[in-house]
Amino acid sequence: MAPAAPNVSAAANHVTIAGFAFAPSTLTISRGTTVTWTNDDSAPHTVTSSASGPLHSSTLHRGDTYSYTFNSTGTFGYYCMIHPDMHGTVVVK
């Protein structure tokens, strides 16, 4: 039996920032997928790699978006520099 195809719907590559949280908090995607974060909060936020990773958004105000295309496999943790208790993860297979 062939493995299930990855979910490629628009929702599969979108993260909403609302209620001082990233939703979904963990996103699993295929290599080459572009992920877009949208700030739906009234407070500003960032999308910043936890380590020396590739995510470095500017400050996102309400309605702002940030996109990044993941061309390497791995697990990419990130957080909000303004609210460091906000964390998320992108798993690229």
C-alpha positions as CSV (number, residue, x, y, z in Angstrom):
1,M,0.0,0.0,0.0
2,A,1.4,3.4,-0.9
3,P,1.9,6.0,1.8
4,A,-0.8,8.7,2.2
5,A,-0.1,11.8,0.2
6,P,0.8,14.9,2.3
7,N,-2.0,17.4,2.8
8,V,-1.5,20.2,0.3
9,S,-4.5,22.3,1.1
10,A,-4.0,26.1,1.7
11,A,-4.7,25.5,5.4
12,A,-1.8,23.1,5.5
13,N,0.7,25.9,5.0
14,H,-0.8,28.7,7.0
15,V,-0.3,29.7,10.7
16,T,-2.6,32.1,12.4
17,I,-1.3,34.3,15.2
18,A,-4.1,35.0,17.6
19,G,-4.7,35.0,21.3
20,F,-0.9,35.3,21.9
21,A,-0.4,31.9,20.3
22,F,0.6,30.3,16.9
23,A,-2.1,28.0,15.5
24,P,-1.4,25.3,14.7
25,S,1.5,25.3,17.2
26,T,3.1,22.4,15.2
27,L,2.9,22.3,11.4
28,T,4.1,19.3,9.3
29,I,4.9,20.1,5.6
30,S,6.7,18.7,2.6
31,R,10.1,20.2,1.6
32,G,9.6,23.1,-0.9
33,T,6.4,24.3,0.8
34,T,5.9,28.0,1.6
35,V,4.3,28.7,5.0
36,T,2.6,32.0,5.7
37,W,2.0,33.4,9.1
38,T,-0.8,36.0,9.6
39,N,-1.1,38.2,12.6
40,D,-4.8,38.3,13.7
41,D,-3.9,39.7,17.1
42,S,-4.2,43.4,18.1
43,A,-0.6,43.1,19.6
44,P,2.5,43.0,17.4
45,H,4.4,39.8,17.0
46,T,7.4,38.3,15.2
47,V,8.3,34.9,13.7
48,T,11.9,34.2,14.8
49,S,13.9,31.0,14.7
50,S,14.7,29.6,18.1
51,A,18.3,28.7,17.1
52,S,20.3,29.9,14.1
53,G,17.4,29.0,11.8
54,P,16.0,30.8,8.8
55,L,13.0,32.5,10.3
56,H,13.4,36.3,10.9
57,S,10.3,38.3,10.3
58,S,10.0,42.0,10.9
59,T,7.4,43.1,13.5
60,L,4.0,41.9,12.3
61,H,1.1,44.2,13.2
62,R,-2.5,43.2,12.9
63,G,-3.2,41.9,9.3
64,D,0.5,41.6,8.4
65,T,1.9,38.4,7.0
66,Y,5.3,36.7,6.8
67,S,6.1,33.9,4.4
68,Y,9.0,31.5,4.2
69,T,9.7,28.6,1.8
70,F,11.3,25.6,3.5
71,N,13.7,23.9,1.1
72,S,15.5,21.8,3.7
73,T,14.1,19.0,5.8
74,G,14.2,19.2,9.6
75,T,12.5,20.6,12.6
76,F,12.4,24.3,12.9
77,G,11.4,25.9,16.2
78,Y,10.4,29.5,16.4
79,Y,9.0,32.1,18.8
80,C,7.9,35.7,19.1
81,M,10.7,38.0,20.2
82,I,8.2,40.4,21.7
83,H,6.4,37.7,23.6
84,P,9.0,34.9,24.2
85,D,6.5,32.5,25.8
86,M,4.9,32.1,22.3
87,H,6.4,29.1,20.5
88,G,5.8,27.1,17.3
89,T,7.4,24.4,15.3
90,V,7.5,23.5,11.6
91,V,8.5,19.9,10.7
92,V,9.7,19.6,7.1
93,K,9.7,16.1,5.6
